[in-house]
Amino acid sequence: MSLTAYPTHVSGQDSLRDDAVARTAPTADVAPGPGREHKPGRPRIRVLDGLRLIAALMVVMYHYFGFASMPSAYGWLGVQLFFLISGFVICMSGMGHTVGQFATSRIVRLFPAYWFGVLLTSAFLLIWHVRRAPTIGEIAVNVTMLQGGLGVRSVDGVYWTLWAELRFYLLFSLVVWFGVTYRRAVAFCVVWLLGAVLTMKTPGIANTVFVSEWAPYFVAGIAFFLIHRYGQNVLLWGIVAVCFLISENHILALTAHTNKIAGRSDLPAWPAGLLLALFFALMAAVALGWLRVDWKWLSVAGALTYPLYLIHQYVGWTILAKLADLPYLPLRLGLVAFMLAAAWCIHRFVERPMARRMRPALARAFSSLDAPVLARSRRLLQPGRGTAPR
């Protein structure tokens, strides 16, 4: 395929109508990238579920083993992989959907397991006092997931990433509002990355809005999805390259920060940089269709990832403190297995039932928001009405 500035296999007429179609044609299927067949009924890219589980387990190992071994000492990099995957998946899930549908999918995905995690972690901390227990006010604010913006302490340490994700969703919802197309997604990537760079060293409202520290990971993920969906070109690889270089510099600073927190100076930065390069390479392989792992059990693995991430840290630390007399390695490995089982239970008995109840209510609530957009798009798609807006 030619590395041109715009995908050569997307026709001009298709690109003109893409804006309106993006608003009115929700689809469960992921459009194929170069050289791939479109397979109806297969909305998931299962290899991403596997990568998400790897990212979650990296973070779990870091929190349970810390600096006990060199591999676990770099487990915090699982967050970077999470954010890369998130950019890919959110762009994919926003394409062909209205902003109401997008908001419904995000709320249903985020909040049921999160609410359960807040209550479970709070109960552990209030009963066993291994760490400072949250106040009723802190728990109440944490239920909204807005504690990061309000300066309220999170019930669990891992929740800081959710504040970054939530801001990304809000920013990307602007693209979804107008309809996710190639041009709009690329423009969003360029504008967002530029804004993040300009505000990265200036703490304040602009830094918060642009999610400056983490934007390069999300933007790279979006660019990888566009490569997967439309094919590779110089512009998209250029965006990925810029994000990678910025991220590598960021990783060096984070490694130094991690050393400082741990009170040591012997953690070299080069393995972190190498791991980040591996993550970008894996995402590139997914985007280009080179990494095709389609085992069905990976969907289950992907479903475990979010609840595992939510409950593993403070609940796990409480269990480790209470069972500290048990052998070190069996205790931690057993705890990982226990947390995976608990994550499955949360997915099966909390997430799925609550999602079934929440989705229709949210769809009705957002229907009035989507109605004007849908009506306008349908008019644009009628014969004789001209081309769709660009």
C-alpha positions as CSV (number, residue, x, y, z in Angstrom):
1,M,0.0,0.0,0.0
2,S,1.2,3.5,-0.8
3,L,2.2,5.6,2.2
4,T,0.2,8.6,1.1
5,A,-1.3,11.3,3.4
6,Y,-4.8,9.7,3.1
7,P,-5.8,6.1,2.7
8,T,-5.8,5.4,-1.0
9,H,-8.4,2.6,-0.8
10,V,-11.1,4.9,0.6
11,S,-12.9,6.5,-2.3
12,G,-13.7,10.2,-2.4
13,Q,-17.5,9.5,-2.4
14,D,-17.1,7.1,0.5
15,S,-15.2,9.7,2.5
16,L,-17.8,12.4,1.7
17,R,-20.7,10.2,3.0
18,D,-18.6,8.8,5.9
19,D,-19.6,11.7,8.2
20,A,-23.3,11.1,8.0
21,V,-23.0,7.3,8.0
22,A,-20.9,7.5,11.2
23,R,-23.9,9.1,12.9
24,T,-26.6,6.8,11.8
25,A,-25.2,3.3,11.2
26,P,-24.1,1.8,14.6
27,T,-22.5,-1.6,13.9
28,A,-21.3,-4.4,16.1
29,D,-18.5,-5.3,13.7
30,V,-15.1,-3.9,13.4
31,A,-14.3,-2.8,9.9
32,P,-11.3,-4.7,8.5
33,G,-7.9,-3.2,8.0
34,P,-5.7,-3.8,5.0
35,G,-5.7,-7.3,3.7
36,R,-8.4,-8.5,6.2
37,E,-11.8,-9.8,5.5
38,H,-14.8,-8.3,7.2
39,K,-16.2,-11.0,9.5
40,P,-19.8,-10.3,10.7
41,G,-20.6,-11.1,14.3
42,R,-17.0,-10.8,15.5
43,P,-16.8,-7.3,17.1
44,R,-13.9,-8.0,19.4
45,I,-10.2,-8.0,18.5
46,R,-9.4,-10.7,21.0
47,V,-5.7,-10.2,21.1
48,L,-6.4,-6.8,22.7
49,D,-8.2,-8.6,25.5
50,G,-5.1,-10.7,26.1
51,L,-2.9,-7.6,26.1
52,R,-5.2,-6.0,28.6
53,L,-4.9,-8.9,30.9
54,I,-1.1,-8.8,30.6
55,A,-1.2,-5.1,31.5
56,A,-3.4,-5.8,34.5
57,L,-1.2,-8.6,35.7
58,M,1.9,-6.4,35.3
59,V,0.4,-3.9,37.7
60,V,-0.8,-6.6,40.1
61,M,2.7,-8.1,40.2
62,Y,4.2,-4.7,40.8
63,H,1.9,-4.1,43.8
64,Y,2.4,-7.5,45.3
65,F,6.1,-8.1,44.6
66,G,7.4,-4.5,44.2
67,F,11.2,-4.5,43.9
68,A,11.6,-8.1,45.0
69,S,12.6,-9.0,41.4
70,M,13.6,-7.0,38.4
71,P,10.6,-7.9,36.2
72,S,8.0,-6.9,38.9
73,A,9.9,-3.7,39.5
74,Y,8.7,-2.5,36.0
75,G,5.2,-3.7,36.4
76,W,3.9,-0.1,36.7
77,L,4.4,0.1,32.9
78,G,1.2,-1.9,32.6
79,V,-0.6,1.4,32.8
80,Q,1.1,2.7,29.7
81,L,-0.1,-0.4,27.8
82,F,-3.6,0.1,29.2
83,F,-3.7,3.6,27.8
84,L,-2.4,2.6,24.4
85,I,-5.1,-0.1,24.2
86,S,-7.7,2.4,25.4
87,G,-7.0,4.8,22.6
88,F,-7.4,2.0,20.1
89,V,-10.6,0.6,21.6
90,I,-12.4,3.9,22.3
91,C,-11.9,5.1,18.7
92,M,-13.2,1.8,17.5
93,S,-16.2,1.8,19.8
94,G,-17.0,5.4,18.9
95,M,-17.1,4.9,15.2
96,G,-20.6,4.5,13.8
97,H,-22.3,5.5,17.1
98,T,-24.0,8.5,18.4
99,V,-22.8,10.4,21.5
100,G,-25.6,8.9,23.5
101,Q,-24.7,5.4,22.5
102,F,-21.1,6.1,23.2
103,A,-21.9,7.5,26.6
104,T,-24.2,4.6,27.5
105,S,-21.5,2.1,26.6
106,R,-18.8,3.9,28.7
107,I,-21.1,4.3,31.7
108,V,-22.2,0.7,31.6
109,R,-18.6,-0.4,31.2
110,L,-17.1,1.7,33.9
111,F,-19.4,2.1,36.8
112,P,-21.0,-1.2,37.9
113,A,-17.7,-2.9,38.8
114,Y,-16.3,0.5,40.0
115,W,-19.1,1.0,42.5
116,F,-18.7,-2.5,43.8
117,G,-14.9,-1.9,44.1
118,V,-15.4,1.3,46.0
119,L,-17.7,-0.4,48.5
120,L,-15.5,-3.5,48.8
121,T,-12.3,-1.6,49.3
122,S,-13.9,0.8,51.8
123,A,-15.3,-2.2,53.8
124,F,-11.8,-3.8,54.0
125,L,-10.2,-0.6,55.1
126,L,-12.9,0.3,57.6
127,I,-12.8,-3.2,59.2
128,W,-9.1,-4.0,59.3
129,H,-7.4,-0.6,59.4
130,V,-4.3,-1.8,57.5
131,R,-4.3,1.6,55.8
132,R,-6.1,4.8,56.7
133,A,-9.8,4.2,56.2
134,P,-11.8,6.6,54.0
135,T,-14.4,8.9,55.4
136,I,-18.1,8.8,54.4
137,G,-17.5,12.0,52.5
138,E,-14.6,10.5,50.6
139,I,-16.6,7.4,49.8
140,A,-19.5,9.5,48.5
141,V,-17.3,11.5,46.2
142,N,-15.4,8.4,45.0
143,V,-18.7,7.0,43.9
144,T,-18.9,9.7,41.2
145,M,-15.4,8.9,39.9
146,L,-14.7,12.7,40.0
147,Q,-12.5,12.7,43.1
148,G,-9.4,13.4,41.0
149,G,-10.8,16.7,39.8
150,L,-12.0,17.6,43.2
151,G,-8.8,16.9,45.1
152,V,-10.5,14.2,47.2
153,R,-8.4,11.2,48.2
154,S,-9.2,8.0,46.2
155,V,-10.5,5.0,48.1
156,D,-7.9,2.9,46.2
157,G,-4.6,4.0,44.8
158,V,-5.3,2.6,41.3
159,Y,-8.3,4.9,40.8
160,W,-6.0,7.7,39.5
161,T,-6.0,6.1,36.1
162,L,-9.8,6.3,35.9
163,W,-9.6,10.1,36.1
164,A,-7.3,10.1,33.2
165,E,-9.5,7.7,31.2
166,L,-12.6,9.7,32.1
167,R,-11.1,12.9,30.7
168,F,-10.1,11.1,27.5
169,Y,-13.7,9.9,27.1
170,L,-15.1,13.4,27.5
171,L,-12.6,14.8,25.0
172,F,-13.3,12.1,22.4
173,S,-17.0,12.4,22.9
174,L,-16.6,15.7,20.9
175,V,-15.5,13.7,17.9
176,V,-18.3,11.2,18.5
177,W,-20.8,14.1,18.6
178,F,-20.0,15.0,15.0
179,G,-19.4,11.5,13.9
180,V,-16.1,9.6,14.0
181,T,-14.4,9.8,10.6
182,Y,-10.9,9.4,9.4
183,R,-10.4,13.2,9.0
184,R,-12.0,14.1,12.3
185,A,-10.0,11.5,14.2
186,V,-6.7,12.6,12.7
187,A,-7.5,16.3,13.4
188,F,-8.4,15.4,16.9
189,C,-5.1,13.5,17.4
190,V,-3.1,16.4,16.0
191,V,-4.9,19.2,18.0
192,W,-4.9,17.2,21.2
193,L,-1.3,16.2,21.0
194,L,-0.3,19.8,20.3
195,G,-2.4,21.0,23.2
196,A,-0.9,18.4,25.5
197,V,2.7,19.4,24.5
198,L,2.0,23.1,25.1
199,T,0.5,22.4,28.5
200,M,2.6,19.5,29.8
201,K,4.9,21.7,31.9
202,T,2.2,24.2,33.0
203,P,0.1,22.7,35.8
204,G,-3.4,24.1,35.8
205,I,-6.8,23.8,34.2
206,A,-5.4,23.5,30.7
207,N,-3.1,20.7,31.8
208,T,-6.1,18.9,33.4
209,V,-8.3,19.3,30.3
210,F,-5.7,18.1,27.9
211,V,-4.7,15.1,30.1
212,S,-1.3,16.3,29.1
213,E,0.9,13.7,30.7
214,W,-0.9,10.8,29.3
215,A,-2.2,12.2,26.0
216,P,0.6,10.7,23.8
217,Y,-0.4,7.1,24.8
218,F,-4.1,7.7,24.0
219,V,-3.3,9.5,20.7
220,A,-1.0,6.7,19.6
221,G,-3.7,4.2,20.3
222,I,-6.2,6.2,18.1
223,A,-3.6,6.3,15.3
224,F,-3.0,2.6,15.6
225,F,-6.8,2.0,15.2
226,L,-6.9,4.3,12.2
227,I,-4.1,2.3,10.6
228,H,-6.1,-0.9,11.4
229,R,-9.3,0.6,9.9
230,Y,-8.1,2.6,6.9
231,G,-4.6,1.4,6.2
232,Q,-1.1,2.8,6.9
233,N,0.1,6.1,5.7
234,V,2.9,8.6,6.5
235,L,0.7,10.9,8.5
236,L,-0.5,8.2,10.9
237,W,3.0,6.7,11.4
238,G,4.2,10.2,12.0
239,I,1.7,10.7,14.8
240,V,2.7,7.3,16.3
241,A,6.4,8.2,16.0
242,V,5.9,11.6,17.8
243,C,3.9,10.0,20.5
244,F,6.5,7.3,21.0
245,L,9.4,9.8,21.3
246,I,7.5,11.9,23.8
247,S,6.5,8.8,25.7
248,E,10.1,7.5,25.9
249,N,11.1,10.8,27.5
250,H,8.2,10.5,29.9
251,I,9.2,7.0,30.8
252,L,12.7,8.2,31.8
253,A,11.2,10.7,34.2
254,L,8.8,8.1,35.6
255,T,11.6,5.7,36.3
256,A,13.5,8.3,38.2
257,H,10.3,9.1,40.1
258,T,9.7,5.4,40.9
259,N,13.3,5.2,42.3
260,K,12.7,8.2,44.5
261,I,9.4,6.8,45.9
262,A,11.1,3.5,46.7
263,G,14.1,5.2,48.3
264,R,16.6,3.6,45.9
265,S,18.6,4.6,42.9
266,D,19.5,1.2,41.3
267,L,16.5,0.8,38.9
268,P,17.9,1.5,35.4
269,A,15.7,3.3,32.9
270,W,16.7,1.3,29.8
271,P,14.4,-1.7,30.6
272,A,11.5,0.7,30.9
273,G,12.3,2.3,27.6
274,L,12.6,-1.2,26.0
275,L,9.3,-2.3,27.4
276,L,7.6,0.7,26.1
277,A,9.1,0.1,22.7
278,L,7.7,-3.5,22.9
279,F,4.3,-2.2,23.7
280,F,4.3,0.1,20.7
281,A,5.6,-2.7,18.5
282,L,2.8,-5.0,19.7
283,M,0.1,-2.4,19.0
284,A,1.6,-1.8,15.5
285,A,1.4,-5.6,14.9
286,V,-2.2,-5.6,16.0
287,A,-3.0,-2.6,13.7
288,L,-1.3,-4.2,10.7
289,G,-3.0,-7.6,11.3
290,W,0.3,-9.3,12.0
291,L,-0.7,-10.4,15.5
292,R,-3.7,-12.6,15.0
293,V,-4.6,-14.5,18.2
294,D,-8.3,-15.3,18.3
295,W,-8.7,-17.8,21.1
296,K,-12.2,-17.5,22.5
297,W,-11.1,-17.6,26.1
298,L,-9.3,-14.3,25.6
299,S,-12.7,-12.6,25.7
300,V,-13.1,-14.0,29.3
301,A,-9.6,-12.8,30.1
302,G,-10.6,-9.3,28.9
303,A,-13.7,-9.3,31.0
304,L,-11.6,-10.1,34.1
305,T,-9.2,-7.2,33.5
306,Y,-11.2,-4.3,34.8
307,P,-12.5,-5.8,38.1
308,L,-9.1,-7.3,38.7
309,Y,-7.5,-3.9,38.4
310,L,-10.1,-2.2,40.6
311,I,-9.9,-4.5,43.6
312,H,-6.3,-5.9,43.7
313,Q,-4.3,-3.1,45.4
314,Y,-5.7,-2.1,48.8
315,V,-7.8,-5.2,49.3
316,G,-4.8,-7.3,48.3
317,W,-2.5,-5.4,50.6
318,T,-4.9,-5.9,53.5
319,I,-4.9,-9.6,52.9
320,L,-1.1,-9.7,52.6
321,A,-0.8,-7.8,55.9
322,K,-3.2,-10.1,57.7
323,L,-1.6,-13.3,56.4
324,A,2.0,-12.1,56.6
325,D,3.1,-15.2,58.5
326,L,2.5,-17.4,55.5
327,P,5.3,-18.2,53.0
328,Y,6.1,-15.2,50.8
329,L,5.8,-16.6,47.3
330,P,2.9,-19.0,47.8
331,L,0.9,-16.3,49.5
332,R,1.3,-13.8,46.7
333,L,0.8,-16.3,43.9
334,G,-2.3,-17.7,45.7
335,L,-3.6,-14.1,46.1
336,V,-3.2,-13.5,42.4
337,A,-5.3,-16.6,41.7
338,F,-7.9,-15.5,44.3
339,M,-8.1,-12.0,42.8
340,L,-8.7,-13.5,39.3
341,A,-11.5,-15.7,40.7
342,A,-13.0,-12.7,42.5
343,A,-12.8,-10.6,39.3
344,W,-14.7,-13.3,37.5
345,C,-17.4,-13.2,40.2
346,I,-17.7,-9.5,39.9
347,H,-18.0,-9.7,36.2
348,R,-20.6,-12.5,36.3
349,F,-22.7,-11.4,39.3
350,V,-22.3,-7.6,39.3
351,E,-21.2,-6.2,36.0
352,R,-23.5,-8.2,33.7
353,P,-26.7,-8.0,35.7
354,M,-26.3,-4.3,36.4
355,A,-25.4,-3.6,32.7
356,R,-28.7,-5.3,31.6
357,R,-30.6,-3.0,33.9
358,M,-28.7,0.2,33.2
359,R,-28.5,0.0,29.4
360,P,-32.2,0.5,28.5
361,A,-32.6,3.3,31.1
362,L,-29.5,5.1,29.8
363,A,-30.6,4.6,26.2
364,R,-33.9,6.3,27.0
365,A,-32.2,9.1,28.9
366,F,-29.9,9.9,26.0
367,S,-32.4,9.4,23.3
368,S,-33.5,13.1,23.4
369,L,-29.8,14.1,23.1
370,D,-29.3,12.0,20.0
371,A,-32.6,12.7,18.3
372,P,-31.7,16.0,16.5
373,V,-28.4,14.5,15.3
374,L,-30.0,11.4,13.9
375,A,-32.8,13.3,12.2
376,R,-30.4,15.7,10.5
377,S,-28.1,12.8,9.4
378,R,-31.1,10.9,7.9
379,R,-32.1,14.0,5.9
380,L,-28.5,14.3,4.6
381,L,-28.6,10.7,3.4
382,Q,-31.8,11.1,1.5
383,P,-31.4,11.1,-2.3
384,G,-31.1,14.6,-3.8
385,R,-30.0,16.2,-0.5
386,G,-26.4,16.6,-1.6
387,T,-23.3,15.3,0.1
388,A,-22.8,14.8,3.8
389,P,-21.0,17.5,5.8
390,R,-17.3,17.2,6.1
